Amino acid sequence: MAVPDNSRQQLSFDELGVSLHDVTFVVLDLETTGSRGRYDSITEIAAVKVKGGEVLGEFSTLVNPECDIPPAIVSITGITDSMVAEAPRLDGVLPSFLEFAAGCVLVAHNAPFDIGFLRGGCERLELPWPKPTVLCTVQLARRVLGKNDTPNNKLATLARVLHARTTPSHRALDDARATVDVLHGLLERAGPWGVHSLEELLEFLPAVTSQQRRKRGLADALPNAPGVYLFRGPNEEVLYVGTAGNLRKRVQQYFTAGERRGRVKEMVALAERVDHVECAHSLEAEVRELRLLGTHQPPYNRRSKFPNRAWWVVLTDEAFPRLSIVRKPRVRSLGPFRSRRKAEEAVKALQESTTLRRCTQRIPAGDQRGSPCALYEMELCGAPCAGHQDVEQYAPQVVAVSELMDGAGDGVLEHLRESIDRFATTQRFEEAAARRDLLAGLVRSVDRGQRLAALARIPELVAARPDGSGGWCFAVVRHGRLAAAGTARHGTPPMPVVDALRASAETVLPGDGPLAGVPTDEIHVVHRWLTAGDARMVHCHEPWSEPAGAAGKWRSWVDRATTARDPYPED
């Protein structure tokens, strides 16, 4: 084993960073069905939150993987299909885990495996990945233990070598507890190497490139404040844009072993300087980041490839309208959808509950001479192409969908709900479950779109949230767009600040479509900030309300349906 090199230059107090004793670690472990290709194959999640050697809390739950568990995996973990049958699905577990781990350093034994499943689950469920700092105990063990210390770096072996109080058992909570003891043992071994802070620990691990070490000084001039940072290349081009609650600390992480993304390391090698825009609070930082991504489309940001991408479902402007998926919304549209697949699922749900035609041909208002297709025989279409329906007879289907888009009626949802009952009554449970999922997805999409549209209609509102230090963070929002942001520190009268923000706020003229022309990503971010539990309304030009016939009244049904044990929900 190599001898620690203690001759390196002494760091300043600021450079020492956060003491390991003050870092909150969330040590996690997953059990899965053994399929690396399916991120919904998690069968158990457990985590232990520790700080300064003290356990602060534990998180543990089985997860319904929605697929069979192979016998070989059952023999290893002891987790059977019957054990997970009544467990919550990943969409009911992952948000709770992310909340439990928020703001903490994630630790796992063979971390790429566990983190890969969690990130994949977030992507599938369209949840934002919080980009936490990640520490792998396998990597740390390879750094501080030699061949004479341990024959291998398996968890069971390290638990024995480092005298862990819990023996790993291939169950998530036991393995997480064992990993806590292994982590503490490894950190003690790292102490003689001069590793006493989180920053030193991340730099100590072997994944730091020479370019990362050499360019660490690019973060020195940044403030310890929220804002947006821009990595610029040799020709002043913007390579990467990011946001942070603490600009200096976040940018410093790009020059440590905590940054494992290959493309980002490549970006750091090209970067010549880091510019920044200091912001009043996190909302302004997020909005500015989105706008800068749209303006510069930096090559190393994945999101910049599709700025403000959204899909919408509309009714075509024809004598016999049909559903169409488009990129540009109209006054009456359903959406926005983050992917075309989600939009297609909404179209399928609407087609299952109406007899709107599914063909793409243009049908004149009179003298139809086509031949009906198989859908007519299946009673899924009224065959206006063959003259079996005129415009007046076809109109009720169009009206039903239009009312759903406008929030004036929910007949389409109720019709789909009744079909679930019919399938369940005849014991066609798989079909009932499929309809349930279609309806739940449609309700969520319509509800989200109507809530965003309601915000976009308001000419101006001012909201406030506590800043955590006795002061307030303010946002002036006009037609769903952030027009101004500011803060009133503890002891500062807040209303003069509000008046100044309103007077200097950006003028916003409403555009076309349900969201008044506001980019989809921006209004999502603004709505999330405004509807947080600690938000307060300071001023609103007109009542912020949603239509009474909107999908919002179906939220409780969706909650019951998606957590029900049966294939269909009971009333």
C-alpha positions in Angstrom: 0.0 0.0 0.0 1.3 3.5 -0.9 2.4 5.9 1.8 0.2 9.0 2.1 1.9 12.1 0.7 1.4 14.8 3.3 3.7 17.3 1.6 1.1 19.0 -0.5 0.5 22.7 0.0 -1.7 23.6 3.0 -5.1 24.8 1.9 -6.7 28.1 3.1 -9.7 28.0 5.4 -12.1 28.7 2.5 -10.5 26.0 0.3 -11.0 23.4 3.0 -14.7 23.4 2.3 -17.2 21.4 4.3 -15.8 19.2 7.1 -16.7 15.6 6.7 -18.1 15.7 10.3 -20.6 18.3 9.0 -21.6 16.4 5.8 -25.0 14.6 5.8 -24.6 11.3 3.9 -27.5 9.2 2.6 -26.2 5.7 2.3 -28.5 3.7 0.0 -28.9 0.2 -1.4 -31.3 -1.2 -4.0 -32.5 -4.7 -4.7 -33.6 -5.4 -8.3 -34.9 -8.1 -10.5 -31.4 -8.3 -12.0 -32.4 -6.6 -15.3 -30.1 -3.7 -16.0 -32.1 -2.6 -19.0 -35.4 -2.0 -17.0 -35.2 0.8 -14.5 -38.7 -0.1 -13.1 -37.3 -3.5 -12.0 -36.3 -2.2 -8.5 -37.8 -4.4 -5.8 -36.5 -2.7 -2.7 -35.0 0.7 -1.7 -33.4 1.5 1.6 -31.2 4.3 2.9 -29.7 5.5 6.1 -29.1 9.2 6.7 -26.0 9.9 8.8 -24.1 13.0 10.0 -21.0 13.1 12.2 -21.3 9.3 12.9 -24.9 9.7 14.1 -27.9 8.1 12.4 -30.5 10.8 11.6 -33.1 8.6 10.0 -33.8 5.5 7.8 -35.9 5.0 4.6 -37.0 1.5 3.6 -39.7 0.0 1.4 -40.4 -2.8 -1.0 -41.3 -1.8 -4.5 -43.6 -3.4 -6.9 -41.5 -3.9 -10.1 -44.5 -4.6 -12.3 -42.8 -7.7 -13.6 -41.9 -11.2 -12.4 -38.8 -11.7 -10.2 -36.6 -14.4 -11.6 -36.1 -17.5 -9.4 -32.4 -17.0 -9.3 -32.9 -13.5 -7.8 -35.4 -14.8 -5.3 -32.9 -17.3 -4.1 -30.4 -14.5 -3.5 -32.6 -11.8 -2.0 -35.5 -13.8 -0.6 -37.9 -11.2 -2.1 -40.7 -13.0 -3.9 -43.5 -11.9 -6.2 -46.1 -12.2 -3.4 -44.0 -9.9 -1.1 -44.0 -7.1 -3.6 -47.6 -7.6 -5.0 -49.1 -5.1 -2.6 -46.0 -2.8 -2.4 -46.2 0.7 -3.9 -44.9 1.1 -7.4 -41.8 3.2 -8.2 -43.8 6.3 -9.0 -45.1 6.2 -5.5 -41.7 5.6 -3.9 -39.1 7.5 -5.9 -40.4 11.1 -5.1 -40.4 10.2 -1.3 -36.8 8.9 -1.5 -35.7 12.0 -3.4 -37.2 14.2 -0.7 -35.5 12.1 2.0 -32.1 12.4 0.3 -32.5 16.1 -0.8 -29.4 18.1 -0.2 -27.3 15.2 0.9 -24.3 13.3 -0.5 -25.4 9.9 -1.8 -23.3 6.9 -1.0 -23.6 3.4 -2.3 -21.4 0.3 -2.7 -20.8 0.2 -6.5 -22.7 3.5 -6.8 -22.9 3.6 -10.7 -25.3 0.6 -10.5 -27.7 2.1 -7.9 -27.5 5.6 -9.2 -28.1 4.4 -12.7 -31.4 2.8 -11.7 -32.5 5.9 -9.8 -31.6 8.2 -12.6 -33.3 5.9 -15.1 -36.4 5.9 -12.9 -36.5 9.7 -12.8 -36.2 9.8 -16.6 -39.0 7.3 -17.1 -41.3 9.1 -14.6 -40.3 12.6 -15.9 -38.9 13.6 -12.5 -36.0 16.1 -12.4 -32.8 14.4 -11.3 -31.3 16.5 -8.5 -27.7 16.0 -9.5 -26.4 15.1 -6.0 -22.8 14.5 -5.1 -22.2 10.8 -5.3 -19.6 8.7 -3.4 -18.8 5.1 -4.2 -17.4 3.0 -1.4 -15.9 0.6 -3.8 -13.9 3.4 -5.4 -12.9 4.7 -2.0 -11.9 1.2 -0.8 -9.6 0.8 -3.8 -8.0 4.1 -2.9 -7.3 3.5 0.8 -7.0 -0.3 1.1 -4.2 -2.4 -0.3 -4.1 -6.1 -1.3 -2.7 -6.9 2.2 -5.8 -5.3 3.8 -8.5 -7.1 1.9 -8.7 -9.9 -0.6 -11.4 -8.0 -2.6 -13.8 -5.1 -2.3 -17.1 -6.9 -2.0 -19.4 -5.4 0.6 -19.5 -8.6 2.7 -15.7 -8.7 2.7 -15.2 -5.1 3.6 -17.9 -5.4 6.3 -15.8 -8.2 7.9 -12.5 -6.4 7.4 -13.7 -3.1 8.8 -15.8 -4.8 11.6 -19.2 -3.5 10.5 -21.9 -4.0 13.1 -24.4 -5.3 10.5 -23.8 -8.3 8.2 -24.9 -7.8 4.6 -27.7 -10.1 3.6 -28.8 -9.0 0.1 -31.7 -7.1 1.7 -31.6 -3.3 1.1 -31.7 -2.0 4.7 -29.2 -4.5 6.1 -26.8 -3.7 3.2 -27.3 0.0 3.6 -26.5 -0.2 7.4 -23.4 -2.3 6.6 -22.3 0.3 4.0 -22.6 3.0 6.7 -20.1 1.2 8.8 -17.9 0.5 5.8 -18.0 4.2 4.9 -16.9 5.3 8.4 -14.1 2.8 8.4 -12.9 4.0 5.0 -13.0 7.6 6.0 -10.9 6.8 9.1 -8.3 5.2 6.7 -8.4 8.3 4.5 -7.6 10.7 7.4 -3.8 10.1 7.3 -3.9 11.1 3.6 -5.0 14.6 4.7 -8.6 14.1 3.8 -10.8 16.0 6.2 -13.4 17.8 4.1 -15.9 16.8 1.4 -13.9 18.7 -1.3 -10.7 17.0 -0.3 -12.4 13.6 -0.3 -13.8 14.1 -3.8 -10.4 15.3 -5.1 -8.6 12.4 -3.3 -10.5 9.9 -5.4 -8.7 8.9 -8.6 -11.1 10.2 -11.2 -9.8 13.7 -11.4 -8.2 14.6 -14.7 -5.1 16.9 -15.0 -7.3 19.5 -16.7 -9.8 19.5 -13.8 -7.0 20.1 -11.3 -5.3 22.7 -13.3 -8.5 24.8 -13.9 -9.8 24.7 -10.4 -8.9 28.4 -10.1 -11.7 29.3 -12.6 -14.1 29.1 -9.6 -12.2 31.4 -7.3 -13.8 34.7 -8.4 -17.4 33.4 -8.1 -19.6 34.5 -5.2 -21.2 32.3 -2.6 -24.7 33.3 -3.9 -27.4 31.8 -6.1 -27.2 32.4 -9.9 -26.3 31.0 -13.3 -22.8 30.1 -14.5 -21.5 29.9 -18.1 -18.4 27.9 -19.1 -16.8 29.7 -22.1 -14.4 28.2 -24.6 -11.3 29.6 -26.3 -13.4 31.6 -28.8 -15.8 33.0 -26.2 -18.4 30.5 -27.2 -20.7 29.3 -24.4 -20.0 25.6 -23.8 -22.2 24.9 -20.8 -24.9 26.7 -18.7 -25.9 25.7 -15.2 -27.6 27.0 -12.1 -26.7 26.8 -8.5 -27.7 27.9 -5.0 -24.1 28.6 -4.3 -22.1 29.5 -7.5 -18.6 29.1 -6.1 -19.2 25.7 -4.5 -21.1 24.3 -7.4 -18.5 25.3 -10.0 -15.7 23.9 -7.8 -17.4 20.5 -8.0 -16.6 20.4 -11.7 -12.9 20.1 -10.8 -13.2 17.2 -8.3 -13.7 13.5 -8.6 -17.4 14.0 -7.9 -17.8 15.0 -11.5 -17.9 11.7 -13.5 -19.6 12.7 -16.7 -17.3 12.2 -19.6 -18.7 15.0 -21.8 -18.5 17.4 -18.9 -14.8 16.5 -18.3 -14.3 17.2 -22.0 -16.0 20.5 -21.6 -13.9 21.5 -18.6 -10.7 20.7 -20.7 -11.9 23.2 -23.3 -13.1 26.0 -20.9 -11.1 29.1 -20.6 -13.2 31.0 -18.0 -16.5 30.9 -16.1 -18.9 33.8 -16.3 -21.8 34.2 -13.9 -25.1 36.0 -13.4 -25.9 36.5 -9.7 -29.6 36.1 -9.0 -32.0 37.1 -6.2 -33.1 33.6 -5.6 -33.5 30.1 -7.1 -36.5 30.9 -9.3 -34.7 33.7 -11.1 -31.7 31.4 -11.5 -33.8 28.6 -13.0 -35.5 31.0 -15.4 -32.3 32.7 -16.5 -30.8 29.3 -17.1 -33.7 28.3 -19.4 -33.5 31.6 -21.3 -29.7 31.3 -21.8 -30.0 27.7 -23.0 -32.5 28.9 -25.6 -30.3 31.7 -26.7 -26.9 30.0 -26.8 -27.8 26.3 -27.2 -24.5 25.3 -25.7 -23.2 22.0 -27.1 -22.5 20.3 -23.7 -26.0 20.9 -22.3 -28.3 18.0 -23.1 -31.4 20.2 -22.7 -30.1 22.7 -25.2 -30.6 20.3 -28.1 -34.4 20.6 -27.8 -35.0 24.1 -26.2 -38.7 24.5 -25.1 -39.6 21.3 -26.8 -43.3 20.4 -26.3 -46.1 18.6 -28.1 -49.8 19.4 -28.2 -52.9 17.6 -29.2 -55.4 19.6 -31.3 -58.5 19.1 -33.4 -58.0 19.7 -37.1 -59.8 22.5 -38.9 -62.0 20.3 -41.1 -65.7 19.5 -41.6 -65.0 16.2 -39.7 -62.2 17.1 -37.3 -59.7 14.5 -36.1 -57.0 14.5 -33.4 -53.6 15.7 -34.5 -50.2 16.0 -32.6 -48.5 19.3 -33.4 -45.6 21.4 -32.1 -47.3 24.8 -32.2 -50.4 25.1 -30.0 -53.7 26.7 -30.9 -56.1 28.6 -28.7 -57.9 25.3 -28.1 -55.2 22.6 -27.4 -54.4 19.8 -25.0 -51.0 19.8 -23.5 -48.1 20.6 -23.2 -46.5 17.1 -23.4 -42.8 16.6 -22.8 -42.6 13.8 -25.4 -44.5 12.7 -28.5 -45.1 9.4 -26.7 -47.0 11.1 -24.0 -49.1 13.0 -26.5 -49.8 9.7 -28.4 -51.0 8.1 -25.2 -53.4 11.1 -24.7 -54.7 10.7 -28.2 -55.3 7.0 -27.6 -57.2 7.7 -24.5 -59.5 10.2 -26.3 -60.0 7.8 -29.1 -61.0 5.0 -26.7 -63.7 7.2 -25.3 -65.1 8.8 -28.5 -65.8 7.8 -32.0 -63.7 10.5 -33.6 -62.3 9.3 -36.9 -58.7 8.1 -36.9 -57.9 8.3 -40.6 -55.9 11.2 -42.0 -57.8 11.8 -45.3 -59.7 15.0 -45.8 -63.5 14.4 -45.9 -65.7 17.0 -47.6 -68.9 18.1 -45.8 -71.1 16.4 -48.4 -71.2 13.7 -51.0 -69.0 11.2 -49.2 -68.4 8.1 -51.3 -65.7 6.2 -49.5 -65.9 2.8 -48.0 -66.0 2.2 -44.3 -63.0 0.6 -42.7 -62.7 -2.1 -40.0 -63.1 0.5 -37.3 -66.7 1.1 -38.4 -67.4 -2.6 -38.0 -65.9 -2.5 -34.6 -68.1 0.5 -33.7 -65.1 2.7 -33.1 -65.9 5.1 -35.9 -69.1 6.4 -37.4 -67.7 6.3 -40.9 -68.3 9.9 -42.1 -66.1 9.0 -45.1 -68.9 6.7 -46.4 -71.7 9.1 -45.6 -72.9 7.2 -42.5 -72.5 10.4 -40.5 -73.1 14.0 -41.6 -71.5 17.0 -39.9 -74.3 17.5 -37.4 -74.2 13.8 -36.3 -70.5 13.9 -36.0 -70.4 17.2 -34.0 -71.2 15.8 -30.5 -67.8 13.9 -30.5 -66.0 17.1 -31.4 -67.9 19.1 -28.7 -67.0 16.5 -26.0 -63.3 16.8 -26.7 -63.5 20.6 -27.1 -65.2 20.9 -23.7 -62.5 18.8 -22.1 -59.8 21.1 -23.6 -61.6 24.2 -22.4 -62.3 22.8 -19.0 -66.1 23.1 -19.6 -66.9 19.5 -19.3 -65.5 16.1 -18.4 -67.9 13.8 -20.3 -64.9 12.2 -22.1 -63.3 11.3 -18.8 -66.5 9.9 -17.4 -67.1 7.7 -20.5 -63.6 6.2 -20.2 -64.3 5.7 -16.5 -67.5 3.8 -17.3 -65.6 1.5 -19.7 -63.3 0.5 -16.8 -66.3 -0.6 -14.8 -67.7 -2.6 -17.8 -64.4 -4.5 -18.2 -64.1 -5.1 -14.5 -67.7 -6.4 -14.2 -66.9 -9.0 -16.9 -63.6 -9.9 -15.2 -61.5 -8.5 -18.0 -59.1 -7.1 -15.5 -56.1 -6.6 -17.8 -58.2 -4.4 -20.1 -59.6 -2.6 -17.2 -56.2 -1.8 -15.9 -55.0 -0.6 -19.3 -58.0 1.8 -19.5 -57.3 2.9 -15.9 -53.7 3.8 -16.8 -54.9 5.6 -20.0 -57.5 7.6 -18.0 -55.0 8.4 -15.2 -52.4 9.7 -17.7 -55.0 11.8 -19.6 -56.3 13.3 -16.3 -52.8 14.3 -15.2 -52.0 15.8 -18.6 -55.2 17.8 -18.9 -55.0 18.9 -15.3 -51.4 20.1 -15.6 -52.2 22.0 -18.9 -55.3 23.7 -17.5 -53.4 24.8 -14.3 -50.6 26.3 -16.4 -53.1 28.0 -18.7 -54.9 29.5 -15.7 -51.6 31.0 -14.6 -50.9 32.3 -18.1 -54.2 34.2 -18.2 -53.3 36.4 -15.2 -51.9 39.8 -16.3 -49.8 40.2 -13.1 -49.3 38.6 -9.7 -46.7 39.0 -7.0 -45.8 36.1 -4.7 -43.4 35.7 -1.8 -41.6 32.8 -0.1 -39.5 32.8 3.0 -35.7 33.0 2.4 -34.9 30.9 5.5 -33.3 33.8 7.3 -36.3 35.8 8.3 -36.6 37.6 5.0 -38.6 37.2 1.8 -38.0 36.2 -1.8 -40.4 37.9 -4.2 -41.4 37.2 -7.8 -43.4 39.3 -10.2 -45.1 37.1 -12.7 -47.0 38.4 -15.8 -48.9 36.0 -18.0 -46.9 33.1 -16.6 -43.5 34.7 -17.3 -41.1 35.9 -14.6 -41.0 39.6 -15.0 -38.9 40.6 -11.9 -37.3 39.0 -8.9 -35.9 40.4 -5.6 -35.5 39.9 -1.9 -36.2 41.7 1.3 -33.7 40.7 3.9 -34.5 40.3 7.6 -35.4 43.7 9.0 -36.1 45.3 5.6 -39.7 46.5 5.1 -41.1 44.2 2.3 -43.7 46.4 0.6 -41.4 49.1 -0.7 -39.4 46.3 -2.3 -42.5 44.9 -3.9 -43.5 48.3 -5.2 -40.0 48.8 -6.7 -40.1 45.4 -8.4 -43.5 46.0 -9.9 -42.4 49.4 -11.3 -39.3 48.0 -12.9 -40.7 44.6 -14.0 -40.5 43.5 -17.6 -43.5 44.3 -19.8 -45.1 41.1 -21.0 -47.6 41.0 -23.8 -49.6 37.8 -24.0 -48.9 35.6 -27.1 -50.9 32.9 -28.8 -52.0 29.5 -27.4 -53.2 28.3 -24.0 -49.9 29.4 -22.4 -50.0 32.9 -23.9 -46.7 32.3 -25.7 -44.6 31.5 -22.6 -42.1 28.8 -23.2 -43.3 25.5 -21.6 -40.2 24.9 -19.4 -40.4 28.4 -18.0 -44.0 28.4 -17.0 -43.5 24.9 -15.4 -40.7 26.3 -13.3 -42.7 29.4 -12.3 -45.8 27.4 -11.5 -43.9 25.0 -9.3 -42.4 27.9 -7.3 -45.7 29.6 -6.9 -47.5 26.5 -5.7 -44.9 25.5 -3.1 -46.4 25.0 0.3 -44.6 28.1 1.8 -45.6 30.5 -1.0 -47.7 33.6 -0.2 -49.8 35.7 -2.6 -48.9 39.4 -2.2 -50.9 40.8 -5.1 -53.0 39.4 -7.9 -54.5 41.4 -10.7 -57.5 39.1 -11.0 -58.5 35.9 -9.2 -56.3 32.9 -10.0 -58.8 30.2 -10.6 -59.3 27.0 -12.6 -62.5 26.1 -14.5 -65.0 24.1 -12.5 -65.3 21.5 -15.1 -61.6 20.9 -15.3 -59.7 17.6 -14.8 -58.7 18.8 -11.4 -61.7 17.3 -9.8 -60.5 13.9 -10.9 -57.2 14.2 -9.0 -58.5 12.2 -6.0 -59.8 9.5 -8.4 -56.3 9.2 -9.9 -54.7 9.0 -6.5 -57.0 6.2 -5.5 -56.8 4.4 -8.9 -53.0 4.4 -9.1 -52.5 3.1 -5.6 -55.3 0.6 -5.6 -54.5 -3.0 -5.1 -57.2 -4.2 -7.5 -56.9 -3.7 -11.3 -59.6 -1.1 -11.1 -60.5 1.4 -8.4 -63.5 1.0 -6.1 -65.9 3.9 -5.7 
